[in-house]
Amino acid sequence: MKVLIIFGTRPEGIKFAPIIQRLMKTKEMDCILVNTGQHREILDQVLSLFSITPHYQLNIMKPNQTLEEITSEMIKKIGEVYEKENPDLILVLGDTVTTFTGAYTAFLHRIPVGHIEAGLRTFNMYSPFPEEIYRKLVTSLSSYHFAPTKKSKNNLLEEGIPESNIFVVGNPVIDALLDVTSRPYTFPSNIQKIIENNRRIILVTTHRRENFLKLEGIYLALKQLLVDFDDIEIIFPVHPNPNVRKQVQEHLLTDNINPRIHLIDPLDYECFSHLMKHSYLVITDSGGIQEEAPALNIPVLVVRESTERIEGVEARTLQLVGTDKEKILAATRKLLKNPSEHSKMARILNPYGDGTSAKQIVTLLKSLEKKI
């Protein structure tokens, strides 16, 4: 069976990596890899880490493109690859424009689609934007749905997806994370110096489009935490998006900036993963980190108004705190002042898998070959 895997962002590359590695060792599978180039430079770092070389580099991205332009260009170039390769199955993952165009173009070519990380929902079409609608559209376009949790499966069932086509497999991001953090690693000197200060590290990321007008509350909370606690260091890899950088400049890069907040460039996946492992807690609006940090027993405060990772909130590996300064401060102070509260949150079993997702998915693909 010829399986074509399409990806374009760093999270897709990370989550697909353990699946690709297994498929490449499976004699029954001919695996074709397509990189749309949506996050070309930072995705290349991930692919190199896992020794993965795409067969196609589409290099879609150009300066100042609109989503409409990106989508139309992807459909055209992806279609050309499908025509040439004529695969039996397309695998897409998650909720990006690459995911949507890969699935939609497969539909136009009458090629079945398998969707990994299927069934995530916030039930708010504009949060996260545009990812929530991409998820729903890709569900409609897919034949096989690899859901990370039972809740994701139930979301799909409620939308009329046949149970026989849904498989609960966990999330392969845990496979990748456990692999990378088990490897020996030496931090860059600037990060190593912070770790050697022996203070509790709070790791922060913000990048969500729907948060662009709400970042002030998050950043003011960070400043106050540094006043309240002299035993913390905040490490904040700042996303390159100009909307984020502008507000970091306005609210954090002031003349009286505290030396215990470290505004640094984005880190590669390996460094970031090991830094999570050394952190006391994570404050983030990222989706993937909500799954990853609990696998390392690190509590997560989610600075968003809603999350598609409801399982983590219900299990209490995550706490949804929004973007209000006072709510963020209250939740963070509780974890910093009460070690027992931190321990309780850190010890909870991660609902997103145990590191065997890739093995389960490849086994299922073999069994599906007769149906395709």
Secondary structure, DSSP 8 states (H G I E B T S, - for coil): -EEEEEE-SHHHHHHHHHHHHHHHT-TT-EEEEEE--TTHHHHHHHHHHTT---SEE-----TT--HHHHHHHHHHHHHHHHHHH--SEEEEETTSHHHHHHHHHHHHTT--EEEETTT---S-TTSSTTHHHHHHHHHHH-SEEEESSHHHHHHHHHTT--GGGEEE---HHHHHHHHHHTS-----HHHHHHHTT--EEEEEE---GGGTTSHHHHHHHHHHHHHH-TTEEEEEE--S-HHHHHHHHHHTSSTT--TTEEEE----HHHHHHHHHT-SEEEE--SHHHHHHHHTT--EEE-SS--S-HHHHHHTSEEE--S-HHHHHHHHHHHHH-HHHHHHHHHS--TT-SS-HHHHHHHHHHHHTTT-
